[in-house]
């Protein structure tokens, strides 16, 4: 009964969607029926979905199903790496600002407010204009632009925890500041940070797709969902399946991370769910 109580609908559905996407990404060479880049044949260009091509083909005769499957590998990898970078930056700044206070706290708060005032995609576009297109530039641009939420949450949690008895005990025992921040405080504030990070992966995937759609992300012919949607614009009325399936994969992946994060939030803070209701 306790296990059934933990299986909240949003947590279960989000986890199920993400399990499918992760399996698809890990076993892409086994699941894909064609090479997503090399198997291009203009004879089969813009074939509708059928037995030979489950999701049809694009304007170059490439199998859309195979490209969607390999696109999951690209999107999930970029989303995880970008959010890991954002979480590390945000937590490091938030921990230190909340623990040390003073001028450093004011500086970090000002920097956080500045980052929150600039839309993530706009800031990333500015960085990409300088760095140029490519996966490395994409990781740097997105990994340095969306850490403000993690910073605010970690700072607020540290301010509420640093006066607790376990922190005072660690100080009395002579532990250093880094030990107290990362070995004492961080494990006790990890719950909300996990929720923010989970939802942030979906945001990172959406940002990557947006930049790839604009031609500043993953360089074609790599099967990125964003670049697939960009190339499908001209065939949208004639061959809508070219845009439908990568768009659906992107929608389901972002939805899965949002549902999972929402379920984790309700699981960690059930009283917060009651207040929101």
C-alpha positions in Angstrom: 0.0 0.0 0.0 2.9 2.4 0.8 4.4 1.7 -2.7 1.0 2.4 -4.3 0.8 5.6 -2.4 4.2 6.7 -3.7 3.2 6.0 -7.3 1.5 9.4 -7.9 0.0 9.7 -11.5 2.3 12.5 -12.6 5.4 10.7 -11.2 4.4 7.4 -12.8 3.5 8.9 -16.2 6.5 11.1 -16.4 8.8 8.3 -15.3 7.3 5.9 -17.9 7.8 8.4 -20.7 11.4 9.1 -19.8 12.1 5.3 -19.5 10.9 4.9 -23.0 13.1 7.8 -24.2 16.2 6.7 -22.3 15.8 3.1 -23.7 15.4 4.5 -27.2 18.5 6.7 -26.8 20.7 3.9 -25.3 19.7 1.3 -27.8 19.3 3.6 -30.9 21.5 1.4 -33.2 19.3 -1.6 -32.4 16.0 0.2 -32.6 16.6 2.3 -35.7 15.8 0.6 -39.0 18.1 2.8 -41.2 21.2 4.9 -40.8 19.9 8.4 -39.8 22.4 10.2 -42.0 23.8 8.0 -44.7 20.7 6.1 -45.8 19.4 9.0 -48.0 17.6 8.1 -51.3 15.8 10.7 -53.3 13.7 8.0 -54.9 11.9 7.6 -51.5 11.8 11.3 -50.7 8.7 12.4 -48.7 7.2 9.0 -48.5 4.2 8.9 -46.1 4.3 6.6 -43.1 3.9 3.0 -44.0 5.3 -0.5 -43.5 8.6 0.4 -45.2 9.1 3.7 -43.3 7.1 3.7 -40.0 7.1 7.5 -39.8 7.7 8.3 -43.4 10.8 9.9 -45.0 12.0 13.5 -45.3 12.9 15.6 -48.3 16.1 13.6 -48.8 14.6 10.2 -48.4 15.9 9.6 -44.9 13.9 7.5 -42.5 12.3 9.8 -40.0 11.8 7.1 -37.4 15.5 6.4 -37.3 16.3 10.1 -37.1 13.8 10.6 -34.2 15.4 7.7 -32.4 18.9 9.0 -32.7 17.6 12.5 -32.0 16.6 11.2 -28.5 20.3 10.5 -27.9 21.4 14.0 -28.8 18.6 15.8 -26.9 18.9 13.8 -23.7 22.7 14.1 -23.6 22.7 17.8 -24.2 19.8 18.3 -21.7 21.6 16.3 -19.0 25.0 17.9 -19.5 23.6 21.5 -19.7 21.5 21.0 -16.5 24.5 19.5 -14.7 26.5 22.6 -15.5 23.7 24.9 -14.5 23.1 23.0 -11.3 26.8 23.1 -10.3 27.1 26.8 -11.0 23.9 27.7 -9.2 24.5 25.5 -6.2 28.0 26.7 -5.7 27.0 30.3 -5.9 23.8 29.8 -3.7 25.7 27.8 -1.1 28.5 30.3 -0.7 26.1 33.3 -0.8 23.8 31.9 1.9 26.6 30.7 4.1 29.0 33.7 3.9 26.5 36.5 3.5 27.8 40.1 3.4 29.0 41.7 0.2 29.3 38.3 -1.5 25.7 37.6 -0.9 24.7 40.9 -2.3 26.8 40.4 -5.4 25.4 37.0 -6.1 21.8 38.2 -5.6 22.4 41.1 -8.0 23.9 38.7 -10.6 21.0 36.3 -10.1 18.5 39.1 -10.6 20.3 40.1 -13.8 20.2 36.6 -15.2 16.5 36.2 -14.3 15.8 39.5 -16.2 17.2 38.1 -19.5 15.4 35.3 -21.2 17.6 32.2 -21.4 17.3 31.7 -25.2 18.1 35.4 -25.8 21.2 35.2 -23.7 22.2 31.9 -25.3 21.7 33.4 -28.8 24.1 36.2 -27.9 26.7 33.8 -26.8 26.2 31.5 -29.8 26.6 34.5 -32.1 30.1 34.9 -30.6 31.0 31.2 -30.3 29.4 30.0 -33.5 27.3 26.9 -34.1 28.2 23.5 -32.8 27.6 21.1 -29.9 30.5 22.5 -27.8 29.3 26.1 -28.2 25.8 25.0 -27.5 26.8 23.4 -24.2 28.8 26.4 -23.1 26.0 28.9 -24.0 23.2 26.9 -22.4 25.3 25.7 -19.5 26.0 29.3 -18.4 22.6 30.9 -18.7 20.0 29.0 -16.6 21.6 28.6 -13.2 19.7 31.4 -11.4 16.8 29.2 -10.1 19.2 26.7 -8.6 21.1 29.5 -7.0 18.0 31.1 -5.5 16.7 27.8 -4.1 20.0 26.7 -2.7 20.6 30.1 -1.1 17.2 30.2 0.5 17.6 26.7 1.8 21.0 27.5 3.3 19.6 30.5 5.1 17.0 28.4 6.7 19.4 25.6 7.6 22.7 27.2 8.7 21.4 28.0 12.2 20.4 24.4 12.8 22.1 22.4 15.6 24.0 20.0 13.2 25.7 23.0 11.5 26.6 24.5 14.9 27.9 21.1 16.0 30.1 20.9 12.9 31.5 24.4 13.6 32.2 23.4 17.2 34.1 20.3 16.1 36.4 22.5 14.0 35.3 21.5 10.5 36.2 23.9 7.7 33.7 26.0 5.8 33.9 23.9 2.6 33.2 20.8 4.6 30.2 22.3 6.3 28.8 23.6 3.0 29.2 20.5 0.9 29.2 17.7 3.5 26.6 19.0 6.0 24.4 21.6 4.3 24.2 20.3 0.7 22.8 16.8 1.6 20.1 18.4 3.7 18.9 20.8 0.9 19.3 18.3 -2.0 15.5 17.5 -2.2 14.3 20.8 -3.8 17.5 21.0 -5.9 16.7 17.6 -7.5 13.2 18.8 -8.4 14.6 22.0 -10.0 17.2 20.0 -11.9 14.7 17.5 -13.2 12.5 20.3 -14.6 15.5 22.1 -15.9 16.5 19.2 -18.1 13.2 19.6 -20.0 13.9 23.4 -20.3 17.4 22.7 -21.6 16.1 20.3 -24.2 13.6 22.9 -25.4 16.3 25.5 -25.5 18.5 23.2 -27.6 15.7 22.5 -30.0 15.0 26.3 -30.3 18.6 27.1 -31.1 18.9 24.2 -33.5 15.7 25.3 -35.2 17.4 28.7 -35.8 20.5 27.0 -37.2 22.7 27.8 -34.2 22.6 24.5 -32.4 23.5 21.0 -33.6 24.9 21.2 -37.1 23.1 19.2 -39.8 22.9 16.5 -40.9 23.0 15.3 -37.3 19.5 14.2 -36.4 18.5 16.9 -33.9 14.8 17.3 -33.3 15.1 21.1 -33.6 16.9 21.0 -36.9 14.5 18.4 -38.2 11.6 20.8 -37.4 13.5 23.6 -39.1 13.9 21.7 -42.3 10.3 20.6 -42.2 8.9 24.1 -42.4 8.9 24.2 -46.2 7.1 20.8 -46.5 4.6 21.4 -43.7 1.5 21.6 -45.9 2.7 18.9 -48.4 4.3 16.4 -46.0 3.2 17.2 -42.5 4.6 14.0 -41.0 8.2 15.4 -41.4 7.3 17.9 -38.6 4.8 15.9 -36.6 7.0 13.1 -35.4 10.0 15.0 -34.2 7.7 17.6 -32.7 5.8 14.9 -30.9 9.0 13.4 -29.5 10.1 16.8 -28.3 6.8 17.4 -26.7 6.6 14.1 -24.9 10.2 14.3 -23.6 9.7 17.8 -22.1 6.3 16.7 -20.7 7.9 13.7 -19.1 10.6 15.7 -17.3 8.0 18.3 -16.1 5.6 15.5 -14.9 8.5 13.8 -13.1 9.7 17.0 -11.5 6.1 17.8 -10.4 5.7 14.4 -9.0 9.0 14.6 -7.1 8.0 18.0 -5.7 4.7 16.5 -4.4 6.5 13.5 -3.0 9.1 15.6 -1.2 6.7 18.3 0.0 3.1 16.9 0.3 2.0 19.8 2.4 3.0 22.2 -0.4 0.7 20.2 -2.7 -2.2 20.7 -0.2 -1.4 24.5 -0.1 -1.4 24.8 -3.9 -4.7 22.9 -4.1 
